[in-house]
């Protein structure tokens, strides 16, 4: 009987933990390492649309995600003064799944980490890769503590600033700024909103997304090229002022903006993207998730694309006799799909930011009223396609 494969997953984030379970479920021995001392994540919440829910179902996490998450059937679009422009659906309940479920990032990570442990994966925290030596049969990894271990495959799920990508694919694929930033904060859900609302402002937007009946998170996105460093003690006030400027002082979101001023968990994230062209492997070293294809969050599918990567790799390893065949079949399935979502996410961001002047703002409002629902339906159909 052939020995089971042994795979190292670098990065205990959403994609890496999901891949670990997917691989363990086909009989692979999986080690997971992360440079942090414990499971943690930046940001507040995220959403999984139909494709992401399908992927977590494939690894056995759907029911628990539904327990911790909040179903969101669609999005309401408003102008800066609070006039409803359009209501967009996340799509039909394909296969009995909600169109979208929003949830806490850390809650998902805790679920995914426990699921990986339950599937037999092992974890090494505060650990990095010092070196990988490859031959025809093995990738020998030297860890930061000096230990050497042989693997059949090393998977870099180590995110936007991936060490694996830089070391084995080159600095030319380093993150590229795309001119936008996000301010995020967790807030009480005083309005008891049941689905996300977007307020289009002058040069950006404010989005409120419910996590439960009592909590939500706010994301403020705006064009910002300079990427300044802000005083951490002033982040809440700066985010409040940015939001006020976007709405030109309108009172529509005044209650939420007042909560921002008193928040202690404001996060500031400049948007960057990564696109590594074919192939995402160099011998027995592969990159996936944000390490290979960081996108803007404008289709709400960055996390879902990472989860899909791990599920598809497990499927191809299970059905192909050779690693190379599995890698090639993986790329055939993933490259065109991820590229389409990646490109559309950037286009959506740029369309939103083109709303600074009065004339551009009016054009954007007209687009949200008449054309955005059609663009949203394209995204629904794109994401519903099989992965």
PyMOL commands that set and color helices and strands:
alter all, ss='L'
color gray80, all
select helices_A, chain A and resi 14-24+50-58+62-68+94-96+105-118+163-169+171-173+232-247+254-261+290-293+297-299+302-319+323-353+358-370+372-384
alter helices_A, ss='H'
color red, helices_A
select strands_A, chain A and resi 6-10+29-33+45-49+70-71+74-78+84-89+100-104+122-124+129-134+139-143+148-151+153-156+176-188+196-200+204-210+215-223+267-273+281-282+285-287
alter strands_A, ss='S'
color yellow, strands_A
deselect
rebuild
show_as cartoon
